[in-house]
Amino acid sequence: MKNTTIMAYACALALAVGAAACSPAAKDAAVSVTPRVPVLLPDSTGAVNMDLDISVPPHYFSRRSRLVVLPQLRDSSRLLCEYDPVALDAPIYSKKMHRLEKLYGYQDSLASRRHKVESTGEAIVVPYGNRVTLPEGPQTGRRIYGVVTTDGCGECSAVDTVLLAAIDDPVDLIKRKYNLEWIEPEFTIKPKIREGRGTAHMQFIINRYDIRPELGNNRAELDTMLARLRPVVADTLAELTAVHIYGLASADGPLSFNTPLSRNRANAAKQWLCDRLGLSAAQRRVFTTASRPEGWEPVVQAMTAAGNPDSVQVRAILDKYADQNDDVAEKYIRRLKCWPVIRDNYLQKDRKVEYVYTYMIKNFTTDEELLRMYDVRPDAFSEAELLRVSTLKKTPGEKADVYRTVLRYFPQSETAANNLAILLLRQGKAYEAEKILKQCDATSARLSNALAAAYVYQNKYEQAVELLSRIQAGDRQGRYNLGIVRACQHRYDEAYRLLKPYNDVATAIAALCLDRNNEADGIMNGPAKADTTPLAEYVRAQAAARLGRADDVFAHLPNAAKDAWLADRMRGDYDFEPYHADERWEKVRK
């Protein structure tokens, strides 16, 4: 029975208020924000502080009413969220609500947000303070409106709507000023010398040096040597310049015997290769042979890998007689009790034949030749030649394809990695740009700046700051970009301090974020006067709008609107809202 009485009383109270609220006494006045509607910028947590004063004109609501202002965040088409309301209780309403609470235990849902009003016949200013989190998404163009009701509950028919605050976020503007340095490659013609090397594990009859393909794995080892050298010999763009073949002398046995034996085995390998490759006399002359001792190092390494504890003794002998030839070490190794085990298990059964070959690739010198040969033999290009091709390609897609080719053959090409990353960032492919830059081991400030940009475009600001903080002390570009990132983090004071020495568009944007409108205007019409890009014109118009210079606003907006993205942003920018009634606005908007 008690609950029914309370509900009936509350509804009656709301109805009584509603009857009085339908027609405010002063229809020519409205609820407003004083002294002016604030433009709120998100902080580093994505929240804004609503610290404002709501002004209610005299006789706006009756002495029996409650006025409720319910803040709502909206974009151009929808309600995004609602925030804590504020309530003003007129004298009679306040007394009745107090009685309802005392007699019936009624719980007012707006108790913590209500203000008692002494008189509704006078202007009322009530402070509203609230820290609110903004939902994700583009912030510019969003507005916080106060839906005003005087029905007592704040949920029935609205009698007024007041703009409480406008939301703006300069991140989308200032990101455009991140400084990336495109590398224009310099084309130089240098000899293209390539090198290859390998090791053949051959088996020979004891104390013989003739090649026997049928022994052990000799056939496969010989075929591998042929497979590496034959394409070079057959390539019409290549000239074989040197082939060095080394026979490695066995550790076991006298060095004086093993050295000529291993040299003869190297000569045998040379002869076999030359015959199979069908080389001319001139080509055969680039082959040289030599011998060098293999030593006991492979033996002790094999023992260590096998976990043989006797490897410690062998290692001690090798260290002790390191300045003498292998015969001395062998004498002491043979005296070890473990010698039979070493002889039977760790001495190499095959002999190594190592080979190193170099060859020179024909240079491509004219642009026509470069483009023609690129389509058929990119593998024959030097890095400089491939980068020259990138400059000859017209479209960003064609250039990107060439840079990928460069990185396939020259993975550490700083120019290719940097420029490809920039092209990808322009396409919004920040993750792919990050991957490309991390695959290149170069650690120059230029690549660090590009990698930080990839982080910024993915909103990974802390990673960007960590990277830029390491290079900014000695790198002007890095210091500038760190200022950009700090602005993207909504740390405007720090951003302005870092950007102030540059006095450019980014500096002016940071100044506007701090409401330093005259400074921003001075920068854009002073040090940055030569910058006539659409972004610069937009910032000039924004500063002029805040300073109330309508003619300057419309002098710069048409040039800014040439950029379609800026033209779209301009429509939601609150700085330009006071100028929508000007007939020049429609011309710019179209």
C-alpha positions as CSV (number, residue, x, y, z in Angstrom):
1,M,0.0,0.0,0.0
2,K,2.9,2.3,0.8
3,N,4.6,1.8,-2.6
4,T,1.3,2.5,-4.4
5,T,0.9,5.7,-2.5
6,I,4.4,6.8,-3.2
7,M,4.1,6.1,-6.9
8,A,0.8,7.9,-7.1
9,Y,2.2,10.9,-5.3
10,A,5.3,11.0,-7.6
11,C,3.3,10.8,-10.7
12,A,1.0,13.5,-9.5
13,L,3.9,15.6,-8.8
14,A,5.4,15.0,-12.2
15,L,2.0,15.7,-13.9
16,A,1.7,19.0,-11.9
17,V,5.1,20.0,-13.0
18,G,4.4,19.0,-16.6
19,A,1.3,21.2,-16.7
20,A,3.4,24.1,-15.6
21,A,6.3,23.3,-17.9
22,C,4.7,23.1,-21.3
23,S,4.9,26.8,-21.9
24,P,7.9,28.6,-20.3
25,A,7.1,32.2,-19.2
26,A,9.8,33.7,-21.4
27,K,9.6,32.1,-24.8
28,D,12.0,34.6,-26.4
29,A,14.8,33.4,-24.0
30,A,16.5,30.0,-23.9
31,V,18.9,28.0,-21.8
32,S,22.5,28.7,-22.8
33,V,26.1,28.2,-21.9
34,T,28.1,31.1,-20.6
35,P,30.3,32.8,-21.5
36,R,30.5,30.8,-24.7
37,V,30.1,27.2,-25.9
38,P,33.5,25.5,-25.2
39,V,35.3,23.4,-27.7
40,L,36.6,20.3,-25.9
41,L,39.6,18.3,-27.0
42,P,40.1,14.7,-25.8
43,D,42.9,14.1,-23.4
44,S,45.4,11.2,-23.6
45,T,42.7,8.8,-22.2
46,G,40.1,9.8,-24.7
47,A,38.0,11.8,-22.2
48,V,37.0,15.4,-22.0
49,N,36.3,17.6,-19.0
50,M,33.0,19.3,-19.1
51,D,33.5,22.4,-16.9
52,L,30.9,24.9,-17.9
53,D,28.1,27.2,-16.6
54,I,24.5,26.7,-17.7
55,S,22.4,29.9,-17.7
56,V,18.7,29.8,-17.3
57,P,16.7,33.0,-18.1
58,P,14.2,34.5,-15.6
59,H,10.7,32.9,-15.5
60,Y,11.9,30.0,-17.8
61,F,10.1,27.5,-15.5
62,S,7.5,27.8,-12.8
63,R,8.0,27.8,-9.0
64,R,6.3,24.3,-9.0
65,S,8.7,22.8,-11.5
66,R,11.9,20.9,-11.8
67,L,14.2,21.8,-14.7
68,V,16.4,18.9,-16.0
69,V,19.3,19.3,-18.5
70,L,20.3,15.9,-19.9
71,P,23.6,16.0,-21.8
72,Q,23.7,13.9,-24.9
73,L,26.6,13.2,-27.3
74,R,25.5,13.2,-30.9
75,D,27.1,13.2,-34.3
76,S,25.4,14.4,-37.4
77,S,22.9,11.6,-37.5
78,R,22.6,9.8,-34.2
79,L,22.7,9.7,-30.5
80,L,26.0,8.2,-29.2
81,C,25.6,8.3,-25.5
82,E,24.1,10.2,-22.5
83,Y,25.8,11.7,-19.5
84,D,24.8,12.6,-16.0
85,P,22.0,15.2,-15.9
86,V,21.7,18.3,-13.8
87,A,18.4,19.3,-12.1
88,L,17.1,22.7,-10.8
89,D,14.3,22.4,-8.2
90,A,12.0,25.4,-7.9
91,P,11.0,26.4,-4.3
92,I,7.6,24.7,-4.2
93,Y,8.8,21.6,-6.1
94,S,11.7,21.3,-3.7
95,K,9.4,21.4,-0.6
96,K,7.1,18.8,-2.0
97,M,10.0,16.5,-2.9
98,H,11.4,16.9,0.6
99,R,8.1,16.0,2.1
100,L,7.8,13.0,-0.2
101,E,11.2,11.7,0.8
102,K,10.6,12.3,4.6
103,L,7.1,10.8,4.8
104,Y,7.3,8.0,2.3
105,G,11.0,7.3,1.9
106,Y,10.9,8.2,-1.8
107,Q,14.4,8.0,-3.4
108,D,15.1,10.7,-5.9
109,S,17.2,9.4,-8.8
110,L,18.6,12.9,-9.4
111,A,19.4,13.6,-5.7
112,S,23.1,13.9,-6.3
113,R,22.7,16.1,-9.3
114,R,20.0,18.6,-8.1
115,H,20.3,22.2,-7.1
116,K,17.8,24.2,-5.1
117,V,16.7,27.4,-6.7
118,E,15.5,30.3,-4.4
119,S,13.6,32.1,-7.2
120,T,12.7,31.3,-10.8
121,G,12.0,34.9,-11.5
122,E,15.7,35.7,-11.7
123,A,18.5,34.5,-14.0
124,I,20.1,31.3,-12.8
125,V,23.7,30.2,-13.4
126,V,24.5,26.6,-12.4
127,P,27.9,25.0,-12.8
128,Y,28.2,21.7,-14.5
129,G,31.3,19.6,-14.1
130,N,31.8,16.1,-15.4
131,R,34.6,14.1,-16.9
132,V,33.2,12.0,-19.7
133,T,34.7,9.3,-21.9
134,L,34.1,9.6,-25.6
135,P,33.3,6.6,-27.7
136,E,35.9,5.6,-30.3
137,G,35.7,7.1,-33.8
138,P,36.3,10.5,-35.5
139,Q,35.6,13.2,-32.9
140,T,35.4,16.3,-35.0
141,G,31.8,17.1,-35.7
142,R,30.4,15.6,-32.5
143,R,28.4,17.8,-30.2
144,I,27.1,17.6,-26.7
145,Y,23.6,18.9,-26.5
146,G,21.6,19.5,-23.3
147,V,18.0,18.2,-23.7
148,V,15.9,20.5,-21.4
149,T,12.7,19.3,-19.8
150,T,10.6,20.8,-17.1
151,D,8.3,17.9,-16.4
152,G,10.1,16.9,-13.3
153,C,11.5,13.5,-14.4
154,G,13.8,14.5,-17.2
155,E,12.4,11.8,-19.4
156,C,9.2,13.2,-20.9
157,S,8.7,15.9,-23.5
158,A,11.6,18.3,-24.1
159,V,10.9,22.0,-24.2
160,D,14.4,23.1,-25.3
161,T,17.7,21.9,-26.6
162,V,20.9,23.7,-25.9
163,L,24.4,23.2,-27.3
164,L,26.6,22.6,-24.3
165,A,30.0,21.8,-26.0
166,A,31.6,21.0,-29.3
167,I,34.1,18.2,-29.7
168,D,37.2,18.6,-31.8
169,D,40.3,16.5,-32.2
170,P,43.3,17.8,-34.1
171,V,44.9,14.3,-34.5
172,D,43.6,13.8,-38.0
173,L,45.0,17.2,-39.0
174,I,48.4,17.0,-37.3
175,K,49.1,13.4,-38.5
176,R,49.3,14.8,-42.0
177,K,52.4,16.8,-40.9
178,Y,54.4,13.7,-39.9
179,N,57.7,14.2,-41.6
180,L,58.8,11.3,-43.9
181,E,61.9,11.7,-46.0
182,W,61.6,10.2,-49.5
183,I,65.0,9.0,-50.7
184,E,65.8,9.9,-54.3
185,P,68.4,7.4,-55.3
186,E,71.6,8.5,-57.1
187,F,72.4,6.3,-60.1
188,T,76.1,5.4,-60.3
189,I,77.7,2.8,-62.5
190,K,80.0,0.4,-60.7
191,P,81.4,-3.0,-61.6
192,K,78.9,-5.7,-60.6
193,I,81.1,-8.4,-59.0
194,R,79.3,-11.4,-57.6
195,E,80.7,-14.2,-55.5
196,G,79.8,-17.7,-54.7
197,R,81.4,-20.4,-52.6
198,G,80.9,-24.0,-51.5
199,T,82.5,-27.1,-50.1
200,A,82.5,-30.6,-51.7
201,H,83.0,-33.5,-49.3
202,M,84.9,-36.0,-51.5
203,Q,86.2,-39.5,-51.0
204,F,89.4,-40.7,-52.5
205,I,91.3,-43.9,-52.5
206,I,94.0,-43.8,-49.8
207,N,97.0,-41.8,-51.0
208,R,95.3,-41.2,-54.5
209,Y,94.0,-38.0,-55.9
210,D,92.1,-39.1,-59.1
211,I,88.3,-38.3,-59.1
212,R,86.1,-41.4,-58.7
213,P,82.4,-40.4,-59.0
214,E,81.3,-43.8,-57.9
215,L,82.9,-43.5,-54.5
216,G,80.6,-42.6,-51.6
217,N,78.5,-39.5,-52.3
218,N,81.0,-38.1,-54.9
219,R,78.5,-38.0,-57.7
220,A,76.1,-35.7,-55.8
221,E,78.9,-33.5,-54.6
222,L,80.3,-33.0,-58.1
223,D,76.9,-32.3,-59.5
224,T,76.4,-29.6,-56.9
225,M,79.6,-27.9,-58.0
226,L,78.5,-28.1,-61.6
227,A,75.1,-26.8,-60.8
228,R,76.6,-23.7,-59.2
229,L,79.1,-22.9,-61.9
230,R,77.3,-23.9,-65.1
231,P,74.7,-21.1,-65.0
232,V,77.5,-18.5,-64.6
233,V,79.4,-20.0,-67.6
234,A,76.2,-20.1,-69.7
235,D,75.0,-16.6,-68.8
236,T,75.6,-14.2,-71.7
237,L,75.5,-11.3,-69.2
238,A,78.2,-12.8,-67.0
239,E,82.0,-13.2,-67.2
240,L,83.7,-15.7,-64.9
241,T,86.7,-13.8,-63.4
242,A,88.2,-16.3,-60.9
243,V,87.7,-19.8,-59.5
244,H,89.9,-20.7,-56.5
245,I,89.9,-24.4,-55.5
246,Y,91.5,-25.5,-52.2
247,G,92.3,-29.0,-51.2
248,L,92.3,-29.4,-47.4
249,A,95.1,-31.5,-46.1
250,S,94.2,-34.2,-43.6
251,A,95.1,-33.7,-39.9
252,D,96.2,-37.3,-39.7
253,G,99.6,-38.1,-41.2
254,P,102.7,-36.0,-42.0
255,L,101.9,-32.5,-43.2
256,S,104.7,-32.8,-45.8
257,F,102.9,-35.7,-47.4
258,N,99.3,-34.4,-47.1
259,T,99.9,-31.0,-48.5
260,P,100.9,-32.0,-52.1
261,L,98.3,-34.8,-52.0
262,S,95.5,-32.3,-51.2
263,R,96.9,-29.9,-53.9
264,N,96.7,-32.7,-56.5
265,R,93.2,-33.5,-55.4
266,A,92.3,-29.8,-55.9
267,N,93.9,-30.0,-59.4
268,A,91.9,-33.1,-60.2
269,A,88.7,-31.4,-59.2
270,K,89.6,-28.4,-61.4
271,Q,90.3,-30.6,-64.4
272,W,87.1,-32.5,-63.9
273,L,85.0,-29.3,-63.7
274,C,86.7,-27.7,-66.7
275,D,86.1,-30.7,-68.8
276,R,82.4,-31.1,-67.9
277,L,81.8,-27.3,-68.3
278,G,83.5,-27.3,-71.8
279,L,85.6,-24.3,-71.0
280,S,87.9,-22.6,-73.4
281,A,91.6,-22.1,-72.7
282,A,91.0,-18.5,-71.7
283,Q,88.3,-19.6,-69.3
284,R,90.5,-22.3,-67.8
285,R,93.1,-19.7,-67.0
286,V,90.9,-18.1,-64.3
287,F,91.1,-21.3,-62.3
288,T,93.7,-21.6,-59.5
289,T,94.4,-24.4,-57.0
290,A,96.0,-24.5,-53.6
291,S,96.3,-26.6,-50.5
292,R,96.0,-25.8,-46.8
293,P,95.9,-27.9,-43.7
294,E,92.5,-28.8,-42.3
295,G,94.0,-29.2,-38.9
296,W,92.7,-30.9,-35.8
297,E,90.0,-28.3,-35.0
298,P,87.2,-30.3,-36.8
299,V,88.2,-33.4,-34.8
300,V,87.9,-31.7,-31.4
301,Q,84.6,-30.0,-32.5
302,A,83.2,-33.4,-33.4
303,M,84.3,-34.8,-30.1
304,T,82.7,-31.9,-28.2
305,A,79.5,-32.2,-30.1
306,A,79.3,-35.9,-29.2
307,G,79.9,-35.1,-25.5
308,N,83.2,-37.0,-25.4
309,P,85.0,-36.0,-22.2
310,D,88.4,-36.6,-23.9
311,S,87.8,-33.6,-26.0
312,V,89.2,-31.5,-23.1
313,Q,92.6,-33.2,-23.4
314,V,92.7,-32.7,-27.2
315,R,91.7,-29.0,-26.8
316,A,94.5,-28.5,-24.3
317,I,97.1,-29.9,-26.7
318,L,95.9,-27.7,-29.6
319,D,96.0,-24.6,-27.4
320,K,99.5,-25.5,-26.1
321,Y,101.0,-26.0,-29.6
322,A,98.8,-23.5,-31.5
323,D,101.9,-21.7,-32.8
324,Q,103.4,-24.9,-34.4
325,N,102.3,-27.0,-37.3
326,D,99.8,-29.9,-37.1
327,D,102.5,-32.6,-36.9
328,V,103.5,-31.4,-33.4
329,A,100.0,-31.6,-32.1
330,E,99.4,-35.0,-33.8
331,K,102.5,-36.4,-32.0
332,Y,100.9,-35.7,-28.6
333,I,97.4,-36.6,-29.6
334,R,98.6,-40.1,-30.7
335,R,100.0,-40.6,-27.2
336,L,96.6,-40.2,-25.6
337,K,94.9,-43.4,-24.4
338,C,91.8,-42.3,-26.3
339,W,93.7,-42.2,-29.7
340,P,92.1,-45.4,-31.0
341,V,88.6,-43.9,-30.3
342,I,89.6,-40.7,-32.0
343,R,91.1,-42.5,-35.0
344,D,88.1,-44.8,-35.5
345,N,85.3,-42.3,-34.8
346,Y,86.3,-38.7,-35.2
347,L,88.8,-38.5,-38.1
348,Q,87.1,-37.4,-41.2
349,K,86.4,-40.2,-43.7
350,D,86.1,-37.7,-46.6
351,R,88.3,-34.9,-47.7
352,K,87.1,-31.3,-48.2
353,V,87.5,-29.5,-51.4
354,E,86.5,-25.8,-51.0
355,Y,85.9,-23.5,-53.9
356,V,85.3,-19.7,-54.3
357,Y,84.3,-18.2,-57.6
358,T,83.7,-14.6,-58.7
359,Y,82.1,-13.3,-61.8
360,M,81.2,-9.9,-63.3
361,I,77.7,-9.0,-64.6
362,K,77.3,-6.6,-67.6
363,N,76.3,-3.1,-66.6
364,F,73.1,-1.5,-68.0
365,T,73.7,2.2,-68.6
366,T,70.8,3.7,-70.6
367,D,67.2,4.1,-69.3
368,E,65.9,2.2,-72.3
369,E,68.2,-0.7,-71.6
370,L,67.4,-0.7,-67.9
371,L,63.6,-0.8,-68.6
372,R,64.0,-3.5,-71.2
373,M,66.3,-5.8,-69.2
374,Y,64.3,-5.3,-66.0
375,D,61.4,-7.2,-67.5
376,V,63.6,-10.2,-68.4
377,R,66.6,-10.3,-66.0
378,P,66.0,-8.4,-62.8
379,D,68.5,-10.9,-61.1
380,A,71.3,-9.4,-63.2
381,F,70.8,-5.9,-61.8
382,S,72.8,-4.1,-59.1
383,E,70.9,-2.3,-56.4
384,A,71.7,1.0,-58.0
385,E,70.3,-0.1,-61.3
386,L,67.1,-1.4,-59.8
387,L,66.6,1.8,-57.9
388,R,67.1,3.7,-61.1
389,V,64.3,1.7,-62.6
390,S,62.1,2.7,-59.7
391,T,62.6,6.4,-60.7
392,L,61.6,5.6,-64.3
393,K,58.3,4.0,-63.3
394,K,55.3,6.4,-63.3
395,T,52.6,5.2,-60.9
396,P,53.0,4.5,-57.1
397,G,52.0,0.9,-57.7
398,E,54.7,0.4,-60.3
399,K,57.3,2.0,-58.0
400,A,56.2,-0.3,-55.1
401,D,56.6,-3.4,-57.3
402,V,60.2,-2.3,-58.1
403,Y,61.0,-1.7,-54.5
404,R,59.8,-5.2,-53.6
405,T,62.1,-6.6,-56.3
406,V,65.0,-4.6,-54.8
407,L,64.3,-6.1,-51.4
408,R,64.1,-9.6,-52.8
409,Y,67.7,-9.3,-54.1
410,F,69.1,-6.8,-51.7
411,P,67.1,-7.3,-48.4
412,Q,69.1,-4.5,-46.6
413,S,68.4,-1.8,-49.1
414,E,67.6,1.2,-46.9
415,T,66.2,3.2,-49.9
416,A,63.9,0.5,-51.0
417,A,62.6,-0.2,-47.5
418,N,62.1,3.5,-46.7
419,N,60.3,4.4,-50.0
420,L,58.1,1.3,-50.1
421,A,57.0,2.0,-46.5
422,I,56.1,5.5,-47.4
423,L,54.0,4.3,-50.4
424,L,52.3,1.8,-48.1
425,L,51.5,4.4,-45.5
426,R,49.9,6.6,-48.1
427,Q,47.6,3.7,-48.9
428,G,46.8,3.2,-45.2
429,K,48.7,-0.1,-45.1
430,A,50.6,0.8,-41.9
431,Y,51.0,-2.8,-40.7
432,E,52.6,-3.9,-43.9
433,A,54.9,-0.8,-43.8
434,E,55.9,-1.8,-40.3
435,K,56.7,-5.4,-41.4
436,I,58.9,-4.1,-44.3
437,L,60.9,-1.8,-42.1
438,K,61.5,-4.4,-39.4
439,Q,62.8,-6.9,-42.0
440,C,65.5,-4.4,-43.0
441,D,68.2,-4.4,-40.3
442,A,69.4,-0.9,-41.1
443,T,69.1,1.4,-38.0
444,S,69.4,4.8,-39.5
445,A,67.4,7.8,-38.1
446,R,65.6,7.9,-41.5
447,L,64.2,4.4,-41.1
448,S,63.5,4.9,-37.5
449,N,61.3,7.9,-38.4
450,A,59.5,5.8,-41.0
451,L,58.9,3.0,-38.5
452,A,57.6,5.4,-35.9
453,A,55.2,6.7,-38.6
454,A,53.9,3.1,-39.1
455,Y,53.3,3.0,-35.4
456,V,51.5,6.4,-35.4
457,Y,49.2,5.3,-38.2
458,Q,48.2,2.3,-36.1
459,N,47.7,4.5,-33.0
460,K,50.7,2.7,-31.3
461,Y,51.9,6.0,-29.9
462,E,53.9,4.7,-27.0
463,Q,56.0,2.6,-29.4
464,A,56.5,5.6,-31.6
465,V,57.6,7.7,-28.7
466,E,60.1,5.1,-27.5
467,L,61.6,5.0,-31.0
468,L,61.7,8.7,-31.6
469,S,63.0,9.5,-28.1
470,R,66.2,7.5,-28.9
471,I,67.0,9.5,-32.1
472,Q,65.5,12.9,-31.5
473,A,68.5,14.3,-29.6
474,G,70.7,14.3,-32.7
475,D,68.1,14.3,-35.4
476,R,66.0,17.4,-36.3
477,Q,63.4,15.3,-38.2
478,G,63.0,12.9,-35.2
479,R,62.5,15.8,-32.8
480,Y,59.8,17.3,-35.0
481,N,58.1,13.9,-35.4
482,L,58.2,13.4,-31.6
483,G,56.2,16.7,-31.3
484,I,53.7,15.4,-33.8
485,V,53.3,12.2,-31.8
486,R,52.9,14.1,-28.5
487,A,50.1,16.1,-30.2
488,C,48.5,12.8,-31.3
489,Q,48.6,11.7,-27.7
490,H,46.8,15.0,-26.8
491,R,49.8,16.2,-24.8
492,Y,49.5,19.6,-26.3
493,D,51.9,21.6,-24.0
494,E,54.7,19.2,-24.7
495,A,53.9,19.0,-28.4
496,Y,53.9,22.8,-28.7
497,R,57.3,23.0,-26.9
498,L,58.8,20.5,-29.3
499,L,57.3,22.1,-32.4
500,K,57.8,25.7,-31.6
501,P,61.3,26.0,-33.1
502,Y,59.9,24.9,-36.5
503,N,57.1,27.6,-36.7
504,D,55.1,25.7,-39.3
505,V,51.6,24.4,-39.8
506,A,52.0,21.7,-37.1
507,T,53.2,24.4,-34.6
508,A,50.1,26.5,-35.4
509,I,47.8,23.5,-34.9
510,A,49.4,22.8,-31.5
511,A,48.9,26.5,-30.6
512,L,45.2,26.3,-31.6
513,C,44.8,23.2,-29.3
514,L,46.1,25.4,-26.4
515,D,43.7,28.3,-27.4
516,R,46.7,30.4,-28.4
517,N,44.8,31.7,-31.4
518,N,46.9,34.9,-31.9
519,E,50.1,32.9,-31.9
520,A,48.7,30.4,-34.5
521,D,47.6,33.3,-36.6
522,G,51.0,34.9,-36.4
523,I,52.8,31.7,-37.4
524,M,50.5,31.1,-40.4
525,N,50.9,34.7,-41.7
526,G,54.5,35.0,-40.7
527,P,57.1,32.2,-40.7
528,A,54.7,29.8,-42.5
529,K,53.4,32.3,-45.0
530,A,55.0,30.6,-48.0
531,D,53.0,27.4,-47.3
532,T,49.9,27.5,-49.5
533,T,48.9,23.9,-49.2
534,P,45.2,23.1,-48.5
535,L,46.1,22.1,-44.9
536,A,47.9,25.5,-44.4
537,E,44.9,27.4,-45.8
538,Y,42.6,25.4,-43.5
539,V,44.6,26.3,-40.4
540,R,44.7,30.0,-41.5
541,A,40.9,30.0,-41.9
542,Q,40.5,28.2,-38.5
543,A,42.7,30.8,-36.7
544,A,40.8,33.7,-38.5
545,A,37.5,32.1,-37.5
546,R,38.4,32.1,-33.8
547,L,39.5,35.7,-34.0
548,G,36.2,36.8,-35.7
549,R,37.7,37.8,-39.1
550,A,35.0,36.6,-41.5
551,D,36.7,38.0,-44.6
552,D,39.9,36.1,-43.9
553,V,37.9,32.9,-43.2
554,F,36.4,33.1,-46.7
555,A,39.7,34.1,-48.3
556,H,41.3,30.9,-47.2
557,L,38.5,28.3,-47.1
558,P,38.1,27.9,-50.9
559,N,41.8,26.8,-51.2
560,A,41.4,24.5,-48.3
561,A,38.3,22.9,-49.8
562,K,40.3,21.8,-52.8
563,D,41.3,18.9,-50.6
564,A,38.2,16.7,-50.5
565,W,39.0,15.4,-47.0
566,L,39.5,18.9,-45.6
567,A,36.3,20.0,-47.3
568,D,34.4,17.3,-45.5
569,R,36.0,18.1,-42.2
570,M,35.2,21.7,-42.6
571,R,31.5,21.0,-42.5
572,G,31.7,19.6,-39.0
573,D,34.3,22.0,-37.5
574,Y,32.7,24.1,-34.9
575,D,35.1,27.0,-35.5
576,F,33.3,27.6,-38.8
577,E,29.7,27.1,-37.5
578,P,29.2,30.9,-36.7
579,Y,29.8,31.5,-40.4
580,H,27.3,29.1,-41.9
581,A,24.7,31.9,-42.2
582,D,27.1,33.9,-44.4
583,E,26.1,33.6,-48.1
584,R,29.8,32.8,-48.9
585,W,29.6,29.6,-46.9
586,E,27.3,27.9,-49.5
587,K,29.8,28.7,-52.3
588,V,32.6,27.1,-50.3
589,R,30.6,24.1,-49.2
590,K,29.7,23.3,-52.8
